[in-house]
Amino acid sequence: MRFNLVALIVIAAVLNACALQPEALNSELIEQRFGSYGIDVLEYEDGVRRSSLYSLEGDRKVCRTYAVVLFDKQLAPGVNAAHAEVLAGQSIGATFKASDWEIRKSTLYVGTLFLSPADHPVGQLMQLDEPVELAMHAYRLNVKQKSQSVNYATIVELHHPDYLSPDQLKVLYVKDVQSRISDTELDQLQSLALGTD
């Protein structure tokens, strides 16, 4: 079998370019897909923020990603200004990106979480009527600027089935899984996502 050197160089260049692309933000993906984006912070207590990343359908807000953020207890002083904006209700990724921080996600888990919409506020936010398997992504968020790298938060996201399916989520993030988590850790993340912790 003969290899085409030019084809191999082109493929290597494309793969290298993909590796250097900045990570797409959830806010950007929602706006691209649905034509609008907004965020409602639903609750902030004891270092945990729950929010709805939504798009508009007419005058209705439809939650596309339900995000639970567990902020690291010891944050480096360099992130104070961006962190203050986040605590005031701004989008995490968009805020850090606007402040020239690189955003890095270290995936802990990609999978599903069963949700019975009639029984849970997340189902109401997503305007779901039937029980459904939601795509779930749990990751560590690190931000980097020049030589400073800061562990910022652990984030658990549940995605509306019209936004990201479990298979689509796996295509986006399964290659980035840095570590396997135990069943106990997974139970804790799922409890955190559903507010039963």
C-alpha positions, 0 to 999 in steps of 0.5 A: 500500500502506497502512502500519499505524502501530500495527503498525509501532510494535509491530514496532519495539518488539519488535525493540528489546526483542530487541536489548536482551535479554542474550545467552543463554549456552551453559550456559543453553541446554544446561540448557533443552534437556536438563534438566541442565548441567555443565562438565569442563575437559579441559586447560589449557595455555599459555593454551588451555583445552579443555572439555566442556559436557555434559548428563546422560543417566542417569549418562552425560555427553554433550558438547553443546559442545566449547569451545576457549578461547584467552585473551588474553595481556594481561588487564585487572586488573578481570577478575582475580577472574572469570578466577581462577574460570574457571581453576579450572574454572567456566563463562566466561559464567556466571562473568562474568554472576554478577559483573555483566559484560555478555558480548558475542560478535563472531562470526568464523565460523559454519559446519561442521567434519567429524568422524570420531568413531571417530578423534577424542576429541570424537566420543567425548565427544559419543558419536557413532558416525558421521562427522558435520558439526558446527556450528562457531562461532568468536568473540571474547569481550568483557566489559563492566562500567560503562565498562570493556571487556575483550577476553577470549578467542577461542573456538571451539565445536563443537556436538553435532548434537542440540543445534545444527545448522549452520542453527540456529547460523547463525540465532543468529549469522550476523547478528553476523558482524563480519569475514570471515576468510581461509582460512588463519585458518579453517584455524588455528581448525579446527586449534585446535578439533581439537587439531592446532595 
